[in-house]
Amino acid sequence: MYYAHSTEAADGDRTAWHRLSDHLTSTAALASDFAAPFGGAEAARIAGLLHDLGKYTAAFQKRLGGSDERVDHSTAGGAAIMAEAAGASPGQRFMTELIAYAILGHHAGLPDRLGEAGLAARLAAHDASAIDPIWREELGFSLGDLAPTKPPKPLAYPGFRVGLMGRMLFSCLVDADFKDTEAFYAKQPGAREPDRTWPALAGILPQLRNGFDSHMAKKGLASSRINSLRADILASVRAKAAMAPGLFTLNVPTGGGKTLASLSFALDHAAHHGHRRIIYAIPFTSIIDQTAQIFREVLGEETVLEHHSAIEQARDLSAAGKDKWSGKDKLALAMEDWAAPVVVTTNVQLFESLFAARPSRCRKLHNIAGSIIILDEAQTLPLKFLIPCVRAIEELCAAYGCTVVLCTATQPALDARHFHRPDHPLALPLAGRELAPDPERLSAELKRCHIQQVGVLENDALVEALGRSSQGLVIVNSRKHALDLYRAATDAELDSVIHLTTRQYPAHRREILAEVRRRLANEQPCRLIATSLVEAGVDLDFPKVWRAEAGLDQIIQAAGRCNREGRRSLEDSLVTVFQAPDYAPPREVAGLVEAFGHMADRQEDLSSLAAIEAYFREVYWRKDESGLDREQIMDRFKLNGRETAFAYRTAAEKFRFIDSDLSPVIIADTQKAQEAVGKLGLSNISSGRLARDLQPFIVQVPPKARRALIDAGHASVAAPALRGDQFVVLGDGTLYRQDVGLLWENAEYMAVEQTIL
């Protein structure tokens, strides 16, 4: 008798152990069901059937019984499927290799083909003689037709297309493996059944549409020119929901109601075409909770999953598997597989998962198939990865039944008609796919301010200008500039100055924004100095805005905070773009500043669609294509004759939206935060729930800064025996100030009084 998993039964009793054949056949059935929506059912079934083939050995069975001998059980199944397909056709051969990648990676992650731990080396070194041949009889194995039942439409980059199929199969395998193992351990004495009580997906989105209609009817809209335009946009979007699935654009100026309009389209479109879920991807974690809350109010608390990585949690079946299942809650489980009907996430989470190699990041991918994906502020996708992102977007639509809406106030010109050649890697078939009614008219009618350029403005001059307006917003490109400017304003004894930065934790930022809105509504003095976190998705309405030079899309986003509701005249609503030579913008912003400089002087109206088109001509169309795939992600997925030449692990390591890693520090300066921190020492509460409870009180800092805080005794690791070093809590309350946020000591070159912010 061969087993997949053991229990702590007394006297060596194995009757309650998990039979290997049961685990493999159950995993195969689950994986096949998961892959059916994109036509990979048979390949996923075989992957599930063979993934633990290496457990058909005496060595692994001894390990289950307590032996310390290390056993590689992940290579055998890959070797077996490759041997079966030795004489197969090239198409069949590619699919068997994808199965082999998935099987070899189902614990440690998808491998590269080459390298010391790569697919080729592991297969070459594998000795199949230790595998008991009884596996064929127990599993009833046969190699069926592995070709997808819904072959993808012919697209460019065939290696990239096949590589994504490999990740999808991998997702089906690891999610099925996790779920079958989880189900086995959940049945053990004393274990808690996992909470998977998200509403059943079948028919849920049409029901949510009814809830949306009820919410909008109750809400009503005050009569105004802006609200009339918002109503027109909503009606146009809903009228086009029956169009064929695929790519769409929603080009609506800031303040035009894009969030609810795009949600209404998704709900109606799903009702017409049977999509399974809605995924709403947002560029910044600073506004994700706001959007998620809007959706909960409209659709109901139990339908919306909010997923971001304020505290990244590693969940890997390879370590102490049976101890991991009893404490997981509904949130933690849903974050792993995106089982909720509506997922609100970040661009980082969505796209890094699409290019990931680790099981914990990939297991959600198969649930993206058949989804409606709304990319809010699509122009914020980083240029260095724009080609692989665009290719992934098109592939999701072409081969995985997705609809993708590029939703933005400044539509990036990705329409194929703009490019000098039809096979340009950024060219998308977007003709006739605009959801908004007449974007040119909307741009003109929703124009609520003037944008002017004034050249260099030093901090003192900027403070003086801010002082001449009782209400004003200044947006700069770095936390350091924001802090210096805030200090200059306070030194000048300018009253009603407020500072907003990501050095303040999210709950504190929400309090600050609430105070800002209160002051604006009551026409009280309010001078806000902030970074770009206020540009997207934050509803503010100032009469005057100053914006440090950036990309035109960022400048127009900033302009969306000026006269947002159209209550003031154009003449009284001014956005001033200035240069700040003492504060170099981040690398990514610097390139956009250069593109803005090349076109700005030739445009009469910087907020017009003509100006936006001219800007993106500089950003996309004239840019060297190598700069749009800086890490050569596309080149890491090629087909060489009858073999794949894939580098899954390398691509995952290179595909990082944010160059610098950040580490969380918990600020427990409120009773609610202290109560959440107090739960860290409890073993019956999962890390997923704790992460959700603590997220509003977290400040992200560079890893060196967090290490310095710990080493200096200003912060400490909470519950290390139970949680490892996952949760770090600030202990020195003097280092967090209400006006500037967290001060940390960089022990290498700065004293705490000169903290980097």
N, C-alpha and C positions, 0 to 999 in steps of 0.2 A: 504494500500500500504506500502510495506517495502522497505527500501533503504539501500544501502551499504556505500555510501559516499555523503556528502552534498556539496553545493556551497554557496557562499555568496550572494545569490539572495535577492533582496529587498522585503519587505512586506511579508516575509515568503513564497514566491513562491517556490514550490518544483518541478515544472515541469522539471527543468533542473538537478534535483538530479539523482544520479546513482541508478537505480532500483536494488534491491538485487538479484532478480532472474536472471536478465541480467548479473550481475557481476559473479555470481556463475556458470552459464552455460558457459559463455565465458572463465572463468578461467579453468573450467573443460576441455573444448575443447583444449585450449592451453597446459595444463599440459599433457593431453593424447598424443598430438603430440610430445611433448618433450620426453616422456617416450617410445615411439614406438620403437626407435632403440635398446633398451635393453629389450623389451618384457614386460614393466610395464604399458602399456597404460591404461588398465582398472582400475588398482589400482590408478594411477595418476588421472584418470577421477573422480573417487569417492572422492578422497582427495580434488580436486578442487571444486566439487559440494557441499561438506559438510563443507569446511573450515571455512566459516563465518556463520554457522548455528545459532550461538548465537546472530546474529543480528535480528533474527525473534522474538524479544522480545520488549515489550513496553518500557522497561528501556533503551535499546540501541537506539531506535528511539528518545526518549527524549534527549539522549546525543547528537545525531546529531542535534537536535534543540537547543542546548545550555546548557543542564543540565550538572552539574559538577559531577554527580554521576558516580563512576567507575563501569564499566561493563565488566565482563569476557565473551568475545564472542568466545574464542578460545577452550573452553572445550566441548561445546555442540556437535560439529560435531564428535569429538573423542568418546564421550559417545554414540552417535547414532550408529556409525559403529560397536562399540563393542557389543551393544545390538542386532544388526542385525545378528551378527555372533556367537551368544551364543552357538549354537549347531553345528557349522561348524567343518570340519575336522581340524587336527593339522596344515596342510599346509595352509589352508584357514585362520585359526586363526592367524597364524604368520603374514600373509599379512595384515589382518585387524588391528593387533596391530601396524604394521609399518605405516599404514594410520593414526592411532590415534596419534602416536608420532609426525608425520608430522603436523597434524592439530593443536595439542596442542602447537607446537613449532613455528607456522608460523609467530609469532611476536617476542616472547622473546627468541626463540632458542629451539632446540631439548632438551627435558628434560631427566633426568634419570628416570628409572622406579620407584625407591624407593626414599624416602626422603620427606621432608615437601612439596616441590613444585613439586614432582615427578608425573609421569603418574598415578600410582595407587592411590595416595592420592587425586589428582584432580578429577579423575573419580568417586571415592567413595563419594566425597563431592558434586558432581554435582546434582542439582535439575532440572530435565527435564520438570517440570510442567509449567515453564514460557515460553517455546518454543511453538509458535503457530503451531499447526499441519498442517496448510495450506501449510507448506513447501513441504510436500510430493506431493501434487497436483501441486504446481508451478514448482517443479523441475523434476517431473516425475521419482522419485528415484526408482531404483531397484538394488539389489545386484547381480552383475554378477559373472563370474568366475575370481577370483583374481589371480590365478596361472599365473606366467610369461609365455608368449607364447614361450620364448626361455629359458627354465630352464638352470641354470648354470651347467657346468660339475661338477661331484662330486669331491670336493676338501676337504682337511682337514679343520678344524676349521669352522664347519657349522654356528656357531653363528656369527662369524666374517663376513662370507659371507652374511648372512641375514641382519646383521647390516649395511653393505655397501649398500645393496639394499634399506634399509630405508633412508639412506642419499641421495641416488639418487632420490627416490620418493619425499623427502623433497625438493630437488633442483628443481624438476619440478614444484612442487606446489608453492614455493615462487617466482620463476622466472615468472611463469604465473600470479600470483597474482600481482606482481610488474608491469608487462607489461600491464595488463588490467586496473589497476588503473592509470598508467601513461597515457595510451591512453585516458581515460575518462577526466583527468584534462588537457591534451594537447588540448582538444577541447574547453576549456572554453575561454571566451573573454579575450584577452591580453596575453594568454599563447603562448609559442613558441613550435612548433612541435619538438619533440626530433629527433636528427640527428642519424639515424641508416642506414648510407649509406655505410657500409662495402660491398665489392663486394659480390654478391650472391654466396653461397658456391657451388651450383650445377655446376659441371664442372670447378670450378676455379683452382683446384690444377693441373689438366693436362695443363691448360693454363700457369700456373706458371712454369711448367716444360719446356715449350718452351722458356720462358724468361730466365730460368737458362742456357739452352743450348746456347742461343744467347750471354749471358754474358760471358760464358766460352770461346766461340769461339773468341769473341772480345779481351778478356783478354790475352789469349795465355800464354805460360809458357816458360821462357828461358831454353835452353838446359843445363841440369845439372843432376848429378846422383840422387840428392834428388828429383828434379822435375820428373824424370823418374819413381821413386818409387811412388810418389804421383799419377801419371797418372795410374800406375798399380793398385793402391788401389782403385781409382775412378772407373776404368773399372770393377774390381771384385765386388764392391759394387752394381753397377748398373746391373750387370749380374744376381745378386741374388734377384732382386727386385720382381720377379714374385713368389717367394716362398710363402707358405701359411702364412697368418698373425699369429702373436703371438710374442714370445720372440726372440730377437736376441742379439748378442754381436758384437761389433766392437772394436777389440783390435789392436790399431795402436800406435806405439811409438810417443812421442811428436814431432811435426814438420812434421808429415806424412799427414797432410791435413784432419784431422778428421771432422772439422766443415763443410766444403763444401761437403765432401764425404757423411756424414750422411744426410745432406740436400738433396743431389741428390737421395739417396736411398728413403727417405721419399716421394719425389715427384713422383718417378717412382713407388713405392709401392702403393701409393694412386691411381695412374692411373690404376694399375692392379686390385685393390680390392675395390675401391670406398670409401676410407676413407674421412672423412669430413674436417678435419683440421690437422695441424701439431703443436705440442706443444714442444718447445725446452726449457728444464729446465737446468739452470746453477747454480752451487753451490754458486757463490759469486755475490753480487750486484755490486762489483767494476768492473766487466767485462761485465755486461749485456748490457750496452749501446753500447759497442764495437761490440758485436755479433749482436745486433739488427740492427746496422748501416750496417754491412756486408750484412745482409739479405735484408735490404731495397735497397741497391745498386744492389743486384742480382734480387730481385723479384718485386721491386717497393714500393714506400713510402706508398701507400694506402692499402697494403695487410698485413702489419706487425703491430701487437700490442705488445708494450713493457710494461710489467706489473710487478712492484715490489712495495715494501711497504716502500719507503723512507719516505713518509708521509702517514700513515695509515688513511683512511677515513672511518668513520662510516656512513653507509647508511641504515637506518632502517625505514621502512614504518610506524612504530608505532607512530612516532612523526611528527606532522604537515604535514601529507602526501601530502596535496594538494599544499603545498608551495615548494615541492622538485622537481617537474617535469619541471618547466619552464626554469630553468637555467642549466640543464644538457647538456653537450656537447658529441660529439661522443666518445671521449676518455673515459670520465667517464662512459658512458653507456657500452662501450665494456669491460672495466675493471671489471664491475659487472658480465657480463655473458659470456665473452670470445667468442664473436661472430665473431671475425676476422678469416680469413683463416689460418694465421700463428701467433702463440702466442709465444713470447720469455719471459720467466718468470724465477723465481728462484725455487730451490728445496724447500725452505721454503714456498713459496706461494703455490706450487703444493701440497705438502704433508700435510701441515697444513690445507689446504682446504679440502682434502680428509678425514681428521679426525675432522673437525670443527663441531660446533653446531649452530653458528649464521647464520641467513638468509643471511646477506650480504656476508659472506665468502662461503656459500654453494650453492648459486644460480647458479654458473658457472658449478657445477659438472656434470650435465646432458650433457653439451656440450663437456665433456671429452670423453664420449662414442663415439666410432667410430673414434677415433683420432689415429694418429701416435705420440708417445711420445718418444722423444730422451732425455735420461738422460746423459748429458755431465758430464764427470768426475764422473761416478757413484760410484767410491770408496769413495767419500766424504760423502755419506749418514752417518749420525751419528750412531755409534754403539749402543747407548742407545735405538734407535728406529728401529734397522735394521730388526728385525723380522716383526713388523707390516708394515714397508715399503715394504719388499719383498712380504709379503702376499697380500698387496694391488696391487702391480705390477702384480702378477700372476692373481689375480681376475679380474683386468681390461682387461687382455687378454682373460681370460676364459669366462667371462660373459657379457662384454660390448664392444666387437668388436674392441678392441684396439690392436695395435702393439707397443711394447716397445723395444727400442734399448738401451742396456747398453753400452755406448760409453766411452772409457777410454784408456789412455796410459798404465795403470797398472790394467788389468782386475781383479776385485775381484773374487776369485774362488768360485762362487755360483753354478757352474755346479754340478748337482746331483751326478755325478760319483766321486766327491772328498770326499763325506761324508760317514761316517761309517754306516749310516742307510738311507734308501730311504725316510723316512718320516721326516727327519730333517727339521725344519722350514725355513732354509735358502736354502734348495736344490731346484734348479730350473731346468726344463727340457731344457737344453741348448745344448745337443749333436747335432752336425750337423747344428748349427744355427749361426756359426761365419761368418761374412760378409767379413772380410779381407782375402787377399790371403796369406796363410802360415805365421801366426804370428811369428813362430820361425825364419823364414828367414828374415822377416821384422825387428825383434829385432836385429839380427846380422848386417843387412845391414844399418840400421839407427842408429847404434851405433856411436856416434860422440865425446864421451869423456870418461875419466876414472873417477871412483868414488873411493876416498880413505878416510880412517878414520885416524884422527891424535890425538884423545883424547882431553884434555882440552885446550882451547885457551881463555885466558883472553882478555879483550878489547884492552889493549896496544899491546899485541902480534898480535892480529887480525888486528889492524891498521897498524902495522909494515909490516905484510904480504901483506896487501892491497896496501901499498905504493910501494911495489916492482913490481907491475903490473900497467901499465898506464890505463888499463881498467879492471874493476873487479866488481863483484856483490856479496854483502853479504845479506843473507836472515836469519832473526831471528824470534823467535816465539812470540814476544810481542812488543807492541809499546814502552814500557819503555826501553827495551833492544836496540831497534833501535835508540831511542833518545840519550841514554847514549853513544852508540857507535859513533853516529854522532858527539856529543859534544867532545868525545875523539879524533876523527879524526880532527876536526877543531882546538882543542887545540894543536894538534901536527903539525898544519899548513900544513896539507896534502891538496894539491890543487885539484880542480875539484871533490869535494865530493858533492853528491846530496842525499837528504833524501826524502823517499817516505813513506807516512803513511796515514791511513784512517782518521787522524786528519786534513788532507787537503781535501777540497771539490772536488768532481769528476771532475769538469771543470779544476781546478788547477792541479789535478793529470794528466789529459790528456796533459796539457801543459808541465808538467815535463817529461812525457814519450816521448813526441815529441822531446824535447830537448835532452833526452838520446839517442834516435834513431839517431838524427842528428849527435851527437858527435861520436857515434859508426860508422856510415856510413862514416864520414870524418876522421876516425882513430885519433880522438882527445882524450886527456885524459878524462876519465869518470869513476868515482868510485861511485857506487850506493849502498846505505844502505837502506834496505826495509824490510817490513814484508812479510808474505806469499801471499799478494794480487798480487804479480807479478808472481806467480807460474803457474796459470792456465789461458790460453787464452790471455796472453800478449806476443807479439812477440818481444823478445829481443835476441841479439846474442853477448854474452860476451866470451872472451877467458878463463877467470877464474871465478869460482863461489865458494863461501864459504856458507855452509848451516849448521845452528845449528841443532843438532840432532832432528829428528822427525820420523814419520812413513816412511817406505821405499817408499810408493807411493808419499809422499810429496818430498822426496829426489830426486826421479826420475823426478818429475815435475820440480824441481829446475834445474836438469841436462838438461832439455829441453831448458834452457836459455843459455846453454854453447855450442858454436860451432853449433848453431841451423841450419845454412845453409850448414854445412859440408865443409866450405872453408879452415879450418885449419886441421893440422894433429892431430891424436889422442894424440900423445905425448905432444902437446902444449895445449891441452884442458883438464883442470883438475877441478873436483868438489871435494872440501875438506869438509868432514863432521866433525864437531867439537862439543865438549861438552861445555856447558855454565852453570856450577853449580850455579852461582850467580843469574840466571834468570830461575826460575822454569817454565816449560811450562804449558799452560792451562791444565785442568784436562783431557779433551779428548785427547790432544796431548800426555800427559804423558803416557797413556796406550799404545799408538802406539810406543812411544820411547822404552818402555819396551819390546814390541813384536819385534821391530827391533834389540834390543840388544841380544835377545835370539837366533837369527838366523844369524846375520851378520858375525860373525867370521867363520862360516862354509861355506861361499860362496866365490868362487873365483871372480865372476863377479856379483856385486850387481845390475846391470841393466838387468841381464838375466831373461828370463821367469821362470827358475828354482828358482832363488832367490825370485822372486815375489810370486811364488806358496808357497815357504817355509814361506815367511812372512805372507801371508794370512792364512796359516795353523795355525800360532800362533794367529792371530787376530780373526779368525772366528771359526775354527774347534775345537780348544782346549779351547775356552772360555765358561764359564758357561752360559747357555742359558738365565738365569735370567738377565745377564748383557747386553743381546741383546734386551731386552724388559724391561728396568729398571722401567718403570712406570706401568707395567702389563696391557698394553693396550689390549692385546688379551683376558685376563681374564675378561674384562669388557663387553664382548659380548658373552653371553651364552644362550642356549635354555634349559629351564627346563620343560620337559614334553610338555604341551600345551601352555606354556607361554614363552615370551622373558624375559631375565634378562639383559637388556642393560643399560649402563651408558653413554649415549651420552655426556652429559654436563661435567661430570667428566673427561672422556677421552679427550675431547677437551681442557680442562684446563691443563691437564697433558702433552699433546702432543705439546711440544714447542721445536723446533729445537735448538733455541738459549736460553740459560738459563737466561741471563741477558737482560732485556728490555733496549732499547736505545731510546732516544728522539731526534728529529731533531732540529738543530739550523741553521738558514739561515745566510750566510756570504755575505753581500751586499757590496762588495768592488770593484765591476765593474759596469759599466754603464748598462749592460744587466741585472745584478742581481737587481740593483736599480729600473729599469723599471718594472721588475716582481714584486718586493715588492710593488711598487706604485699601482699595480692593486689589491692588497689585499682589499683595501677599496671600491672596486666597486662591486655592487650587481649583475651586469649582466654577470659576469664571474664566471664559476663554479669552485668549489674546485678542481675538477679533472684536468682541464686545468692549474690552478695555480700550482698544485702539479707537473705537468710535466714541467712547465716553471722554477720552483724553484729547482727541484731535482739536477741539476748540481752544485748548490751553497750550498748544505746542508752538515753539519757535524753531525754525530750521536754521542751523548754523553749519559752517564748514566742520568736517570731522576733527581737524586739528584744534579748532576752537573748543569743541565739546571736550576733547581730551584734556586741553589746558584747564578748563573749568573743573574737571574731575580731579586732576593732579594737584590743583591749587586748593582743593577742599571747598570750592564754591558750589559744586554739584556732586551728586552721588548716584550710583546705580541702585534702582529700587528692586527689591526681591530678586537678587541675582541667582539664588539657588533655584528659583522656580521659573524665572523669565529670562535668565542670562543677562546680557547687557542691552536688551531691547529698550528698556525704559530708564531714562536718566532724568532726574528731578533737580531743579535749581534749589539750592539750600540757602544761598545768600540773597536775601530779599532786597538788599541795596543795589544789586546789579540789574534789577528790572525797574525801570522808571516809567510812569504813566505817559510822559510826554514823548520819550524817544524809544521806549521798548527795552530790549535786552542789551546790556553791556557785558561783553565777555573779555577775558584776558587772553591775549595772544602772547604766551610766555616767551616766544622767540625774539620779538623785537619791540613790543609795546607794553606799556603799563596800562592798567585798567582805566585810568583817566583819559587815555588816548585811544580808546577802543575803536576798532574798525567797525563801521556800521554801513 
